[in-house]
Amino acid sequence: MRWTVHIEGGPRRVNHAAVCIGDKIFSFGGYCSTEEYKDWEPIPIHALDTNTFRWCLVPYKKTLVMPFQRYGHTTVAYGDKVYMWGGRNNTVACDTLFCFDTKRLEWSRPEVTGMVPYAKDGHSACVIKNKMYIFGGFEYLTDQYSQEVHCLDLDILQWSFINAQGTPPSHRDFHTAVPVGDRMYIFGGRGDLNSPYNSQEEVYCPHMYYLDTTKEEWVVTNPRGTWPEGRRSHSAWLHNGFMYVFGGFNGNTRTHFNDLYRYSINGNYWEYVNVGGEKPCRRRRQACLLYNNKVYLFGGTSPCPHVNGRPTENPDAADDPERLIDNSDLHLLDYSPTLKTLCILKVLEHSLDQSFLPRDIIIDIRTMTLPNRISRPFNQAG
């Protein structure tokens, strides 16, 4: 396992949502703090070709049902379609289900039945069999954190409230959820000492839970090993029986993370993972997608590496939520890098002469290093 690719110039996005369909990664919405945010503009979609590492803006068809720009939403892939729910702009939150057809490049607003959840952001969503399960988030109608579970049958488009038994995770937002068989595993997130109310006394839960969707029952796992510190706005994915957790932010310790932990589903233990290569800088609200034994990490926001205009050697001194830089980079975590990839990394590390290399190797080097041109150069004063 190794971090192998770091390319700048992709979409500069924070709090976006993404899915992988085939060999393409589709990223929906999000914001950039250095750009004017227009609440009612149609949501932008960017697509990454995982073969060439090139981003493009998706030119979808203009219709009357295009969703407005938003952040804190969720997207799930079901066949060739992407279902997007929730999120908000700077004015309102949304409880409407939207569907994007990746073949027709067209939005629709499917008719749904059942008990529609309150509009929220910071919830999680994952697909188990033919149902999308959502958990938690922050509800703007009630001004409260949530610990509710709802599911949407993606075949008949009917919402249901899940009255799960057992001890649920506390009310929270910006946690992660990973589907494993019939279970939905929940880690992290931000709650409140006076939960479910928002009194600005934040709580960060380090415990692991799962929802057995067959029994409709919550289970607290109580794992052994070295646990990651509680956090929100991190990323999680499943690979070979492990749930991996990267990055995030703890508002109480004012810490951004770029560490990597994994939780064994069968062994019920945590362990820290030390990965070689150039790892991403500390960040939160990024996106991470697993495809073909590689994790594609992009976007998010990071603490500014300068204090009062000067570089700092103390990273925590710059760890100020009001001094952040939005990222436009792409990182690859390769679980089984080939010998060719490892050799290319050595060529780059030692700035070796490439003029005698075969053409196909030179093309591979360009693919791994050539910046994208989606984002404008970052203006730190902006």
C-alpha positions as CSV (number, residue, x, y, z in Angstrom):
1,M,0.0,0.0,0.0
2,R,1.4,3.4,-1.0
3,W,0.5,6.9,-1.9
4,T,1.5,7.1,-5.5
5,V,0.0,10.1,-7.3
6,H,-0.4,13.8,-6.4
7,I,-1.8,16.1,-9.1
8,E,-3.0,19.7,-8.6
9,G,-5.5,21.6,-10.6
10,G,-8.7,19.6,-10.2
11,P,-12.0,21.0,-9.0
12,R,-11.5,23.1,-5.9
13,R,-14.4,21.7,-3.9
14,V,-15.3,21.4,-0.2
15,N,-18.1,19.4,1.3
16,H,-19.0,17.9,-2.1
17,A,-20.4,14.3,-2.7
18,A,-19.1,11.8,-5.2
19,V,-19.7,8.3,-6.6
20,C,-17.9,5.9,-8.8
21,I,-19.7,4.4,-11.8
22,G,-17.6,2.2,-14.2
23,D,-14.2,3.8,-14.5
24,K,-15.5,7.4,-13.9
25,I,-15.8,9.3,-10.7
26,F,-18.6,11.9,-10.6
27,S,-18.4,14.7,-8.1
28,F,-21.5,16.8,-7.3
29,G,-21.6,20.3,-5.8
30,G,-19.7,21.6,-2.8
31,Y,-18.3,25.0,-2.4
32,C,-15.1,27.0,-2.8
33,S,-14.5,29.8,-0.3
34,T,-12.6,31.9,-2.7
35,E,-15.4,32.0,-5.3
36,E,-18.7,33.7,-5.2
37,Y,-21.4,31.2,-4.1
38,K,-24.6,31.5,-6.0
39,D,-27.4,29.8,-4.1
40,W,-29.7,29.1,-7.0
41,E,-27.3,28.2,-9.8
42,P,-27.6,24.6,-11.0
43,I,-25.3,22.2,-9.2
44,P,-22.0,21.6,-11.1
45,I,-20.8,18.1,-11.8
46,H,-17.2,17.2,-12.5
47,A,-16.0,13.8,-13.8
48,L,-12.6,12.1,-13.3
49,D,-11.4,9.6,-15.8
50,T,-9.5,7.1,-13.6
51,N,-7.4,5.9,-16.6
52,T,-5.9,9.4,-17.4
53,F,-6.5,11.2,-14.1
54,R,-8.1,14.0,-16.1
55,W,-11.1,16.0,-14.8
56,C,-13.8,17.6,-16.9
57,L,-16.9,19.6,-16.2
58,V,-19.9,17.5,-17.2
59,P,-22.2,19.3,-19.7
60,Y,-25.5,17.9,-18.7
61,K,-28.8,18.7,-20.3
62,K,-30.6,21.9,-19.0
63,T,-34.1,21.1,-17.8
64,L,-36.6,22.5,-15.4
65,V,-35.7,20.0,-12.7
66,M,-32.1,20.8,-12.2
67,P,-31.2,20.8,-8.5
68,F,-29.7,24.0,-7.1
69,Q,-26.1,24.2,-5.9
70,R,-25.5,22.8,-2.5
71,Y,-23.1,21.3,0.1
72,G,-23.4,18.7,2.9
73,H,-25.6,16.5,0.6
74,T,-25.2,12.7,-0.1
75,T,-25.0,10.8,-3.4
76,V,-25.3,7.0,-4.0
77,A,-24.8,5.0,-7.2
78,Y,-27.5,2.5,-8.2
79,G,-26.8,1.0,-11.6
80,D,-26.0,3.8,-14.0
81,K,-27.9,6.4,-11.9
82,V,-26.9,8.6,-9.1
83,Y,-29.4,9.5,-6.4
84,M,-28.8,12.7,-4.5
85,W,-30.6,13.8,-1.3
86,G,-30.3,16.5,1.2
87,G,-27.7,19.2,1.6
88,R,-28.2,23.0,1.7
89,N,-27.1,26.3,0.2
90,N,-26.6,29.4,2.2
91,T,-30.4,30.0,2.4
92,V,-32.3,26.7,2.7
93,A,-31.9,22.9,3.2
94,C,-33.4,20.4,0.8
95,D,-35.6,17.3,1.2
96,T,-36.1,16.6,-2.5
97,L,-34.8,13.4,-4.1
98,F,-32.9,14.0,-7.4
99,C,-31.6,11.4,-9.9
100,F,-28.8,11.9,-12.4
101,D,-28.6,9.5,-15.3
102,T,-24.9,9.1,-16.2
103,K,-25.7,7.7,-19.6
104,R,-28.2,10.4,-20.7
105,L,-26.5,13.2,-18.7
106,E,-29.8,14.4,-17.5
107,W,-31.4,15.2,-14.1
108,S,-34.9,14.0,-13.0
109,R,-36.9,14.5,-9.9
110,P,-38.6,11.2,-9.2
111,E,-41.9,11.0,-7.5
112,V,-41.6,9.4,-4.0
113,T,-44.0,8.1,-1.4
114,G,-43.8,7.3,2.3
115,M,-42.3,9.3,5.2
116,V,-39.8,11.7,3.7
117,P,-37.1,12.7,6.2
118,Y,-36.7,16.3,7.3
119,A,-34.4,18.4,5.2
120,K,-30.8,18.1,6.6
121,D,-27.1,18.2,5.8
122,G,-24.2,16.3,7.3
123,H,-26.1,13.0,7.2
124,S,-24.7,9.8,5.7
125,A,-26.1,7.5,3.0
126,C,-25.2,4.1,1.7
127,V,-26.9,1.4,-0.4
128,I,-27.7,-2.1,1.0
129,K,-29.3,-4.3,-1.5
130,N,-31.9,-2.2,-3.2
131,K,-32.3,0.4,-0.4
132,M,-30.6,3.7,0.4
133,Y,-30.2,4.1,4.2
134,I,-29.5,7.5,5.6
135,F,-28.6,8.3,9.2
136,G,-28.1,11.4,11.4
137,G,-27.4,14.8,10.1
138,F,-28.5,18.3,11.2
139,E,-32.2,19.1,10.7
140,Y,-32.9,22.7,10.0
141,L,-36.7,22.6,10.6
142,T,-36.1,21.5,14.2
143,D,-32.6,23.1,14.6
144,Q,-31.4,19.8,16.0
145,Y,-28.9,17.0,15.4
146,S,-30.5,13.7,14.3
147,Q,-30.0,10.1,15.2
148,E,-32.8,8.8,13.0
149,V,-32.6,6.2,10.3
150,H,-34.7,6.4,7.1
151,C,-34.5,4.2,4.0
152,L,-35.6,4.6,0.4
153,D,-36.5,1.6,-1.7
154,L,-34.7,2.5,-4.9
155,D,-37.0,0.2,-6.9
156,I,-40.3,1.6,-5.9
157,L,-39.0,5.0,-4.5
158,Q,-40.8,4.7,-1.2
159,W,-39.4,6.2,2.0
160,S,-39.6,4.4,5.3
161,F,-38.7,5.3,8.9
162,I,-36.6,2.6,10.6
163,N,-37.6,2.2,14.3
164,A,-34.4,0.4,15.2
165,Q,-33.9,-1.3,18.5
166,G,-30.8,-1.3,20.7
167,T,-28.5,1.7,21.6
168,P,-28.2,4.0,18.6
169,P,-25.2,6.3,17.9
170,S,-25.7,9.7,19.6
171,H,-27.3,12.6,17.6
172,R,-24.6,13.7,15.1
173,D,-23.6,15.1,11.8
174,F,-20.6,14.7,9.4
175,H,-19.9,11.1,10.4
176,T,-19.3,8.3,7.9
177,A,-21.3,5.2,7.0
178,V,-20.0,2.1,5.2
179,P,-22.2,-0.8,4.0
180,V,-21.0,-4.4,4.8
181,G,-23.4,-7.1,3.8
182,D,-26.7,-6.3,5.6
183,R,-24.9,-3.9,8.1
184,M,-24.3,-0.2,8.0
185,Y,-21.2,0.7,10.1
186,I,-21.1,4.2,11.6
187,F,-18.0,6.1,12.8
188,G,-17.3,9.6,14.1
189,G,-19.2,12.7,13.6
190,R,-20.0,15.8,15.7
191,G,-22.7,15.9,18.4
192,D,-23.5,18.3,21.3
193,L,-23.2,18.0,25.0
194,N,-26.8,19.0,25.2
195,S,-27.8,16.8,22.3
196,P,-30.0,16.9,20.3
197,Y,-29.8,20.6,20.7
198,N,-27.1,22.8,19.2
199,S,-25.6,24.7,22.1
200,Q,-22.1,25.0,20.5
201,E,-20.7,22.5,23.1
202,E,-19.4,20.0,20.6
203,V,-18.8,16.3,21.3
204,Y,-16.8,13.9,19.1
205,C,-17.6,10.3,19.5
206,P,-14.8,7.7,18.8
207,H,-17.1,4.6,19.1
208,M,-18.0,2.2,16.3
209,Y,-21.6,1.1,15.7
210,Y,-23.4,-0.9,13.2
211,L,-27.1,-1.2,12.2
212,D,-28.2,-4.7,11.4
213,T,-30.7,-3.8,8.6
214,T,-32.3,-7.3,8.7
215,K,-33.0,-7.2,12.5
216,E,-33.3,-3.4,12.5
217,E,-31.1,-3.3,15.5
218,W,-28.1,-1.2,16.6
219,V,-25.0,-2.8,18.0
220,V,-22.1,-1.2,19.7
221,T,-18.9,-3.0,18.7
222,N,-16.5,-2.1,21.5
223,P,-13.3,-2.9,19.5
224,R,-9.9,-3.5,20.9
225,G,-6.7,-1.9,19.5
226,T,-5.6,1.7,18.9
227,W,-8.7,3.8,18.2
228,P,-8.6,6.9,16.0
229,E,-9.4,10.2,17.9
230,G,-13.0,11.3,17.5
231,R,-13.6,13.5,14.5
232,R,-16.0,14.8,11.9
233,S,-15.8,15.5,8.1
234,H,-13.4,12.5,7.6
235,S,-13.6,9.9,4.9
236,A,-14.3,6.1,5.1
237,W,-14.3,3.2,2.7
238,L,-14.3,-0.6,2.7
239,H,-11.4,-2.8,1.4
240,N,-10.9,-6.5,1.9
241,G,-12.8,-6.7,5.2
242,F,-11.4,-3.5,6.7
243,M,-13.1,-0.1,7.1
244,Y,-10.5,2.6,6.5
245,V,-10.8,6.1,8.0
246,F,-8.8,9.1,6.8
247,G,-8.4,12.7,7.9
248,G,-11.1,14.9,9.4
249,F,-11.3,17.5,12.1
250,N,-11.9,17.7,15.9
251,G,-13.2,21.1,16.9
252,N,-12.5,20.7,20.6
253,T,-8.7,20.0,20.1
254,R,-8.7,22.2,17.0
255,T,-6.9,19.5,15.0
256,H,-7.1,18.6,11.4
257,F,-5.9,15.0,10.6
258,N,-4.2,13.2,7.7
259,D,-3.8,9.9,9.6
260,L,-5.1,6.6,8.3
261,Y,-6.7,3.9,10.5
262,R,-8.5,0.7,9.7
263,Y,-11.1,-1.3,11.5
264,S,-11.4,-5.1,11.1
265,I,-15.0,-6.1,10.4
266,N,-14.4,-9.7,11.4
267,G,-11.7,-9.2,14.1
268,N,-13.3,-6.2,15.7
269,Y,-10.1,-4.2,16.3
270,W,-8.6,-0.9,15.2
271,E,-5.1,-0.3,14.0
272,Y,-3.0,2.6,12.8
273,V,-1.8,2.2,9.2
274,N,1.6,3.7,8.3
275,V,1.6,4.3,4.5
276,G,4.6,5.2,2.4
277,G,4.7,7.9,-0.3
278,E,3.6,11.5,-0.3
279,K,0.5,11.5,1.9
280,P,-2.1,14.2,1.5
281,C,-1.9,17.2,3.8
282,R,-4.2,17.4,6.8
283,R,-7.8,18.1,5.7
284,R,-11.5,17.7,6.2
285,R,-14.6,17.6,4.0
286,Q,-12.7,15.8,1.2
287,A,-14.0,12.9,-0.9
288,C,-12.6,9.4,-1.1
289,L,-13.7,6.7,-3.6
290,L,-12.3,3.2,-4.0
291,Y,-12.0,1.8,-7.6
292,N,-9.9,-1.0,-9.0
293,N,-7.8,-1.4,-5.8
294,K,-7.0,2.3,-5.6
295,V,-8.5,5.1,-3.5
296,Y,-9.0,8.4,-5.2
297,L,-8.9,11.3,-2.7
298,F,-9.7,14.9,-3.8
299,G,-10.7,18.3,-2.5
300,G,-11.5,19.3,1.0
301,T,-10.1,22.1,3.1
302,S,-6.9,22.4,5.1
303,P,-5.4,24.7,7.8
304,C,-3.4,27.5,6.3
305,P,0.3,26.9,6.5
306,H,1.0,30.5,7.3
307,V,0.4,32.6,10.4
308,N,0.3,36.4,10.0
309,G,1.7,36.0,6.5
310,R,4.7,33.9,7.6
311,P,5.4,30.2,7.3
312,T,5.1,28.3,10.6
313,E,7.0,25.2,11.7
314,N,4.2,24.4,14.2
315,P,1.2,23.0,12.3
316,D,-1.1,23.4,15.2
317,A,-0.4,27.1,15.3
318,A,-2.1,27.4,11.9
319,D,-4.9,25.0,12.7
320,D,-7.5,27.7,12.8
321,P,-10.9,27.1,11.3
322,E,-11.0,30.7,10.1
323,R,-7.7,30.3,8.2
324,L,-8.3,27.6,5.7
325,I,-7.1,26.7,2.2
326,D,-9.5,24.8,-0.2
327,N,-7.7,22.0,-2.0
328,S,-7.8,21.2,-5.8
329,D,-5.5,18.2,-5.6
330,L,-6.0,14.5,-6.4
331,H,-4.2,11.8,-4.4
332,L,-4.1,8.1,-5.1
333,L,-3.6,5.4,-2.5
334,D,-2.6,2.2,-4.3
335,Y,-3.2,-1.0,-2.4
336,S,-0.9,-3.0,-4.7
337,P,1.3,-0.7,-6.8
338,T,3.0,-2.5,-9.8
339,L,6.7,-2.7,-10.2
340,K,6.5,-0.2,-13.0
341,T,4.7,2.3,-10.8
342,L,7.3,1.9,-8.0
343,C,10.1,2.4,-10.5
344,I,8.5,5.6,-11.9
345,L,8.2,6.9,-8.3
346,K,12.0,6.4,-7.9
347,V,12.6,8.2,-11.2
348,L,10.6,11.1,-9.9
349,E,12.0,11.1,-6.4
350,H,15.6,11.3,-7.6
351,S,14.9,13.4,-10.7
352,L,16.5,10.9,-13.0
353,D,17.1,11.4,-16.7
354,Q,14.0,10.4,-18.6
355,S,15.3,10.8,-22.1
356,F,16.3,7.2,-22.5
357,L,13.1,5.7,-21.2
358,P,10.6,4.0,-23.5
359,R,7.8,6.2,-24.8
360,D,5.1,4.3,-23.0
361,I,6.9,4.9,-19.7
362,I,7.3,8.6,-20.5
363,I,3.5,8.8,-21.2
364,D,2.8,7.1,-17.8
365,I,5.0,9.6,-16.1
366,R,3.2,12.5,-17.7
367,T,-0.2,10.9,-16.7
368,M,0.9,10.7,-13.1
369,T,2.3,14.2,-12.9
370,L,0.7,16.6,-15.4
371,P,-1.6,19.1,-13.5
372,N,-5.2,19.5,-14.4
373,R,-6.5,22.9,-15.4
374,I,-10.0,22.9,-14.0
375,S,-9.3,25.3,-11.1
376,R,-8.0,28.8,-11.2
377,P,-4.7,29.3,-9.4
378,F,-5.3,29.9,-5.7
379,N,-5.0,33.5,-4.5
380,Q,-4.1,33.3,-0.9
381,A,-5.2,36.9,-0.3
382,G,-8.6,36.1,-1.7
